Amino acid sequence: MKKVFFFLLIPILIFSCKSKEQKPVVTDTVQTAAHPEWIMQGNIYEVNTRQYTPEGTFNAFAKHLDRLKEMGVQTLWFMPINPISKVDRKGSLGSYYAVSDYTAVNPEYGTLEDWNQLVKAIHDKGMKVMIDWVPNHTGADHPWLTSHPGFFVKDSTGKAATMFDWTDTRILDFKNTEMQDSMIAAMKYWVTNTGIDGYRVDVAWNVPGEFWKKCIPQLKELNKGLFFLAEGDKPYLMTSGFDAYYPWEMFHMMVKVAAGQRPAFALDSIKNKFDTLYPKEAIPLYFTSNHDENSWNKSDYGTFPGAVHAPFAVFTQTMAGSVPLVYSGQEEPLLRPLQFFESDSIVFGKFERAKFYKTLLNLRTNNVALAADAAFRKVKAGDDKAVYAYVREKAGKKILVVLNLSRKEQSITITDKDLQGNPYNVFMGTNEPLTEKEWKIEPWGYVVYEYTPVDTK
């Protein structure tokens, strides 16, 4: 039996909302801009500053930079760093996404000087910095509510409106061009004054595409290498200037496959849908957890529990066209939900998954076959209901991934002559012969082979 590694896995769920925005049309005349070169083999690590350390500060988080760099993290995405509104606040500390000032730092995290020092330290280590931006709504005591009441959508009583159960926020009106200009000016502030490398945009799906077509080019005039990630799965976002999007449907299908509710090949139906709906350059952000999924939906300890986590994590790190995400604490692993409105710090120390993630993150960084624009093809390796196998390839480099997405041992046979040879098993750390001979893969097992041109001769 060929030895295949598997690791504890934790479940993931993602917060998904339906947009009442315009119906997306992929035939939009706006051309998708070229992505920053640095993201093509990059990765993103989401930082929950409040919960990352007992102190919950930028300075305390900075002590983890060397560890994260060693693990292979390239880009750090910080959840909103802005002050949080006190009016209608939820819990004692409030939601990160109820912003009271777009051009200030949350004093709980530190000062603007602390933030700038952190950004410099990150850049000095060759890493990138993204911040979370919340354009759809402000907190319930944002100064614009009194200085510019016309900036907000009104409810039936004439008051600034809220949406869903987000009672600590007020919805901004993107029909107001002065508000749009004020928003763009605030976003420029962080690029100009702190040198960030990009934005993750919260609720991007409820902001009109015309705003992004106006906003993103202006920001890229300041730094053409900025990266824009939309929290949304509407194709119009990809023709409005964004580089990447949230592939909610793929995530939810992964959860169903993990639960045994759908076969492994069901993942293909989602990929095929994405290939049809989105421009070919669009980059999906694949993940097994994020802040919403962890706090509200038991991710990934509930959605991908125990050993189930590993093959799906490999999938997110190696799948076609994507950029992978790791959430704060997944390397530990974090086996509980973090409170959203209170201090609830992660306890680090075991780092049981750090080596696992390091292997995957460094493989992506060092092998162009895992670049976002590398080729992809499915491979028949076993029972399609349980086994999901594929090849990524670019510039003579090749990666073969074989995943057992089931709770039963599976038989694997590689009949493709181009994949036979003596490839490198990246988790075993050795080259091994790969022939047509049948071998077994454990329940929730995975194997990743790295090829060089000589391997297939």
Order of alpha helices (4+ residues) and beta strands (2+ residues): beta-alpha-alpha-alpha-beta-alpha-beta-beta-alpha-beta-alpha-beta-alpha-beta-beta-alpha-alpha-beta-alpha-alpha-beta-alpha-beta-beta-beta-beta-beta-beta-beta-beta
